[in-house]
Amino acid sequence: MVDRIQDMKLFRLVVQTGSLSAAGRHLGLSPAAMSGRLKAMEDMYGLPLLKRNSRSLTPTEEGQYFYEKALLILEEVDALDSTIKGGQTDLSGTIGLTCPTDLGRQIITPMIDAFIEEHPQVNFRLFMSDRVLNFVEFGLDLAIRWGTLPDSSLTAYSLGIDRPMVCCSPMYIEKHGAPRHLGELQSHNCFVQLRADEPLDRWGFMQNGAQTAIQVKGNRLTDDGSTLRKWAVQGLGIIRKGVWEIADDLDAGRLVPLLEEFHCPTTTFHLVADGGRQLPTRVRSFVDFTVDYFKHLDTPARHHLIAS
């Protein structure tokens, strides 16, 4: 077993450096010894693990699979060593996360600060975007997603519920009046969010116990939800945003809700991971931390959702 673990460490270093000689220098092994170790591994599995060219080594499809699994196993080994030697696990490494812009600035960044306070050896790559990124292709570990998850290959961890709310600033009402019925939205300047370049210009509501949708339009469209919110606060138009992202503005009176008798349907939001791979220890710990953080988070959003 020890030899297998050493082989994994050797292979990890070869893939990361792209060179047998560079990996050998780091391990104190000659190129011949490195070649012999690699050949023995390939003979054991009965297939090539690396593709060789004049400049570098790259993993084959099977080699890439072996590399990814080896990373997880080696992290578990390191965590076990740390637990036995120090009585506790010292998490380390990088966690990649993408989340919506406003939620990221208001909730996620202070949550990450709290996690790093407990685990100072952990680093974060945080992508804040209102586009639905393919976080797996971007090399990230986790994403926060609103609404129903269409991709069943993802593992989802519930963070709570949200409800879109139509709102604007008191300045806008003072100048243009407030819509009193759903149909009146069509004569107002409604700012629309873009998702994958498609405008989300059909706003859903509940009317007489049934769901309905109103087509809206306005003079500003953007894929950045934070910009939409700022435009609304400036009194420029009406927006439809999740309560989690506008609760502070509602409490401060910068935004006021509209058409509250026509509640928008509630939705869920989740922390999601690639269901096809085992999560490293640091990522699993962050998932547990995030679920607990949202469960106990005392935020204006929760009070607005209870009130509605």
C-alpha positions as CSV (number, residue, x, y, z in Angstrom):
1,M,0.0,0.0,0.0
2,V,2.9,2.4,0.8
3,D,4.4,1.8,-2.6
4,R,1.0,2.6,-4.3
5,I,0.7,5.8,-2.4
6,Q,4.3,6.7,-3.4
7,D,3.4,6.0,-7.0
8,M,0.4,8.3,-6.7
9,K,2.6,11.1,-5.3
10,L,5.1,10.5,-8.1
11,F,2.4,10.5,-10.8
12,R,0.8,13.7,-9.3
13,L,4.2,15.5,-9.5
14,V,4.8,14.3,-13.1
15,V,1.4,15.6,-14.3
16,Q,1.8,18.9,-12.4
17,T,5.3,19.6,-13.8
18,G,4.8,18.0,-17.2
19,S,8.3,16.6,-17.0
20,L,9.9,13.4,-15.7
21,S,13.2,15.1,-15.1
22,A,11.6,18.1,-13.2
23,A,9.6,15.7,-11.0
24,G,12.7,13.5,-10.5
25,R,14.8,16.5,-9.3
26,H,12.1,17.3,-6.8
27,L,12.0,13.7,-5.6
28,G,15.8,13.1,-5.8
29,L,15.4,10.4,-8.5
30,S,17.3,10.1,-11.7
31,P,15.4,10.2,-15.1
32,A,16.1,6.5,-15.5
33,A,14.6,5.7,-12.1
34,M,11.6,7.9,-12.9
35,S,11.1,6.1,-16.2
36,G,11.3,2.8,-14.5
37,R,8.7,3.7,-11.9
38,L,6.3,5.0,-14.5
39,K,6.8,1.9,-16.7
40,A,6.1,-0.3,-13.8
41,M,2.8,1.6,-13.1
42,E,1.7,1.3,-16.7
43,D,2.6,-2.4,-16.8
44,M,0.5,-3.0,-13.7
45,Y,-2.5,-1.3,-15.2
46,G,-1.9,-2.7,-18.7
47,L,-2.3,0.7,-20.5
48,P,-0.4,4.0,-21.0
49,L,-1.0,6.7,-18.4
50,L,1.0,9.5,-20.2
51,K,1.3,10.8,-23.7
52,R,4.9,11.8,-24.6
53,N,5.9,14.4,-27.1
54,S,9.1,16.4,-27.6
55,R,8.2,19.1,-25.1
56,S,6.1,17.7,-22.3
57,L,4.1,14.8,-20.9
58,T,0.3,14.9,-20.7
59,P,-2.0,12.3,-19.2
60,T,-4.0,10.0,-21.4
61,E,-7.7,9.7,-20.7
62,E,-7.0,6.9,-18.2
63,G,-4.1,8.8,-16.8
64,Q,-6.3,11.9,-16.2
65,Y,-8.8,9.7,-14.3
66,F,-6.0,8.1,-12.3
67,Y,-4.6,11.6,-11.5
68,E,-7.9,13.0,-10.3
69,K,-8.6,10.0,-8.1
70,A,-5.1,10.1,-6.8
71,L,-5.5,13.7,-5.7
72,L,-8.5,12.8,-3.6
73,I,-6.8,9.8,-2.1
74,L,-3.7,11.7,-1.3
75,E,-5.7,14.5,0.4
76,E,-7.4,11.9,2.6
77,V,-4.0,10.4,3.5
78,D,-2.6,13.9,4.4
79,A,-5.8,14.6,6.4
80,L,-5.4,11.3,8.3
81,D,-1.7,12.0,9.0
82,S,-2.6,15.5,10.3
83,T,-5.4,14.0,12.5
84,I,-3.1,11.3,14.0
85,K,-0.2,13.7,14.5
86,G,-1.9,16.8,15.7
87,G,-5.2,15.6,17.0
88,Q,-7.2,17.5,14.4
89,T,-7.4,18.0,10.7
90,D,-5.8,21.1,9.3
91,L,-7.6,21.8,6.1
92,S,-5.6,23.2,3.2
93,G,-5.8,23.8,-0.5
94,T,-8.1,25.8,-2.8
95,I,-11.8,25.9,-3.0
96,G,-13.4,27.2,-6.2
97,L,-16.9,28.7,-6.0
98,T,-19.2,30.7,-8.2
99,C,-22.3,32.6,-7.0
100,P,-24.7,35.4,-8.0
101,T,-23.2,38.9,-7.7
102,D,-25.4,40.5,-5.1
103,L,-25.6,37.4,-3.0
104,G,-21.8,37.1,-3.2
105,R,-21.1,40.6,-2.0
106,Q,-23.7,40.7,0.7
107,I,-23.6,37.1,2.1
108,I,-21.0,34.9,0.6
109,T,-17.8,37.0,1.0
110,P,-18.3,37.5,4.8
111,M,-19.1,33.7,5.0
112,I,-15.8,32.9,3.3
113,D,-14.1,35.3,5.7
114,A,-15.5,33.3,8.6
115,F,-14.4,30.0,7.1
116,I,-10.9,31.2,6.5
117,E,-10.8,32.4,10.1
118,E,-11.3,28.8,11.2
119,H,-9.1,27.3,8.4
120,P,-6.4,29.8,7.5
121,Q,-4.6,27.3,5.2
122,V,-7.5,27.2,2.8
123,N,-7.6,29.5,-0.3
124,F,-10.6,30.5,-2.4
125,R,-11.2,31.2,-6.0
126,L,-14.5,33.1,-6.1
127,F,-16.3,34.0,-9.3
128,M,-19.3,36.3,-8.8
129,S,-21.5,36.3,-11.9
130,D,-25.2,36.3,-12.6
131,R,-24.5,34.1,-15.6
132,V,-25.0,30.4,-15.1
133,L,-21.4,29.2,-15.5
134,N,-20.6,25.6,-16.1
135,F,-18.6,25.5,-12.9
136,V,-17.2,22.0,-13.6
137,E,-15.7,23.1,-16.9
138,F,-14.3,26.2,-15.2
139,G,-12.4,24.0,-12.8
140,L,-14.5,25.0,-9.8
141,D,-15.8,22.8,-7.0
142,L,-19.1,24.4,-6.1
143,A,-21.8,26.8,-7.3
144,I,-24.9,28.5,-5.8
145,R,-27.9,28.2,-8.0
146,W,-31.4,29.7,-7.8
147,G,-34.5,27.7,-8.7
148,T,-35.1,24.2,-9.9
149,L,-32.0,22.3,-10.9
150,P,-32.3,20.9,-14.5
151,D,-29.1,18.9,-14.3
152,S,-29.6,15.7,-12.3
153,S,-25.9,14.9,-12.3
154,L,-25.4,17.7,-9.7
155,T,-25.5,17.0,-6.0
156,A,-27.6,19.8,-4.3
157,Y,-27.5,21.0,-0.7
158,S,-30.5,23.2,0.2
159,L,-29.7,26.7,1.5
160,G,-33.3,27.9,1.9
161,I,-36.1,29.6,0.0
162,D,-36.3,32.9,-1.8
163,R,-39.1,34.9,-3.4
164,P,-38.7,37.3,-6.3
165,M,-40.1,40.7,-5.5
166,V,-41.1,43.6,-7.8
167,C,-39.9,46.9,-6.4
168,C,-38.6,50.4,-7.1
169,S,-37.4,53.4,-5.2
170,P,-39.7,56.0,-3.6
171,M,-38.2,58.5,-6.1
172,Y,-39.6,56.5,-9.1
173,I,-43.1,56.4,-7.5
174,E,-42.9,60.1,-6.9
175,K,-42.2,60.8,-10.5
176,H,-44.1,58.0,-12.3
177,G,-46.6,56.6,-9.8
178,A,-46.8,53.0,-8.8
179,P,-48.5,50.2,-10.8
180,R,-51.7,49.1,-9.1
181,H,-52.5,46.1,-11.3
182,L,-50.3,43.6,-13.2
183,G,-51.3,45.0,-16.6
184,E,-50.0,48.4,-15.6
185,L,-46.4,47.1,-15.5
186,Q,-46.4,47.2,-19.3
187,S,-46.6,51.0,-19.2
188,H,-43.7,51.3,-16.8
189,N,-39.9,51.2,-17.3
190,C,-39.1,47.7,-16.1
191,F,-35.4,46.7,-16.1
192,V,-34.7,43.2,-17.4
193,Q,-32.0,40.8,-16.5
194,L,-30.2,38.8,-19.2
195,R,-29.4,35.2,-18.8
196,A,-27.2,33.5,-21.5
197,D,-28.1,36.6,-23.6
198,E,-31.9,35.8,-23.2
199,P,-34.0,38.5,-21.6
200,L,-36.0,37.3,-18.5
201,D,-38.8,39.6,-19.5
202,R,-41.8,37.5,-18.5
203,W,-42.3,38.1,-14.8
204,G,-44.3,35.5,-12.9
205,F,-47.0,36.2,-10.3
206,M,-49.8,34.5,-8.4
207,Q,-53.3,35.8,-9.3
208,N,-56.5,34.2,-7.9
209,G,-54.5,31.2,-6.7
210,A,-52.9,30.5,-10.1
211,Q,-49.6,31.4,-11.7
212,T,-49.6,34.0,-14.4
213,A,-46.9,35.9,-16.3
214,I,-46.6,39.5,-17.6
215,Q,-44.4,40.6,-20.5
216,V,-42.4,43.7,-19.4
217,K,-40.0,46.0,-21.2
218,G,-37.7,48.8,-20.3
219,N,-34.7,50.8,-21.6
220,R,-32.0,48.9,-19.8
221,L,-31.0,45.2,-19.9
222,T,-28.0,43.7,-18.2
223,D,-26.7,40.3,-17.1
224,D,-25.5,41.9,-13.8
225,G,-28.1,41.8,-11.1
226,S,-26.1,44.2,-8.9
227,T,-26.3,46.8,-11.6
228,L,-30.1,46.3,-11.9
229,R,-30.5,46.9,-8.2
230,K,-28.4,50.1,-8.3
231,W,-30.4,51.5,-11.2
232,A,-33.6,50.8,-9.2
233,V,-32.2,52.5,-6.1
234,Q,-31.4,55.6,-8.3
235,G,-35.1,55.9,-9.2
236,L,-34.6,54.9,-12.8
237,G,-37.1,52.0,-13.1
238,I,-38.7,48.9,-11.7
239,I,-36.9,45.6,-11.1
240,R,-37.8,42.0,-10.1
241,K,-35.1,40.6,-7.7
242,G,-34.9,38.0,-5.0
243,V,-35.6,39.0,-1.4
244,W,-32.2,37.8,-0.3
245,E,-30.5,40.4,-2.6
246,I,-32.7,43.4,-1.8
247,A,-33.7,43.0,1.8
248,D,-31.1,45.6,3.1
249,D,-32.5,48.1,0.6
250,L,-36.1,47.4,1.6
251,D,-35.2,47.8,5.3
252,A,-33.4,51.1,4.6
253,G,-36.3,52.4,2.5
254,R,-34.2,52.7,-0.7
255,L,-36.6,50.3,-2.4
256,V,-40.3,49.6,-1.7
257,P,-42.3,46.5,-2.8
258,L,-44.9,46.8,-5.5
259,L,-48.0,44.7,-6.3
260,E,-47.6,42.7,-3.0
261,E,-51.1,41.2,-3.4
262,F,-49.8,39.3,-6.5
263,H,-47.0,37.4,-4.8
264,C,-44.3,36.0,-7.0
265,P,-44.0,32.2,-6.5
266,T,-41.3,31.2,-4.1
267,T,-38.2,29.3,-5.2
268,T,-35.4,27.4,-3.6
269,F,-31.6,27.9,-3.9
270,H,-28.9,25.4,-3.4
271,L,-25.2,24.9,-3.1
272,V,-24.4,22.4,-5.9
273,A,-21.4,20.1,-6.6
274,D,-20.5,17.8,-9.4
275,G,-22.2,14.5,-8.5
276,G,-19.7,12.5,-10.5
277,R,-16.7,13.1,-8.2
278,Q,-15.9,12.6,-4.6
279,L,-15.5,15.9,-2.8
280,P,-12.1,16.7,-1.2
281,T,-12.1,17.0,2.6
282,R,-11.8,20.8,2.5
283,V,-14.8,21.1,0.1
284,R,-16.9,18.8,2.1
285,S,-16.1,20.8,5.2
286,F,-17.0,24.0,3.4
287,V,-20.3,22.5,2.2
288,D,-21.2,21.6,5.8
289,F,-20.1,25.1,7.0
290,T,-22.2,26.8,4.3
291,V,-25.4,24.8,5.1
292,D,-25.1,25.6,8.8
293,Y,-24.2,29.2,8.1
294,F,-27.4,29.8,6.1
295,K,-29.4,27.9,8.6
296,H,-28.5,30.2,11.5
297,L,-28.0,33.4,9.5
298,D,-30.1,36.2,11.0
299,T,-30.7,38.4,7.9
300,P,-33.4,40.9,6.9
301,A,-34.2,38.6,4.0
302,R,-35.5,35.9,6.4
303,H,-37.8,38.3,8.1
304,H,-39.2,39.6,4.8
305,L,-39.9,36.0,3.7
306,I,-41.7,35.2,7.0
307,A,-43.7,38.4,6.7
308,S,-44.8,37.5,3.2
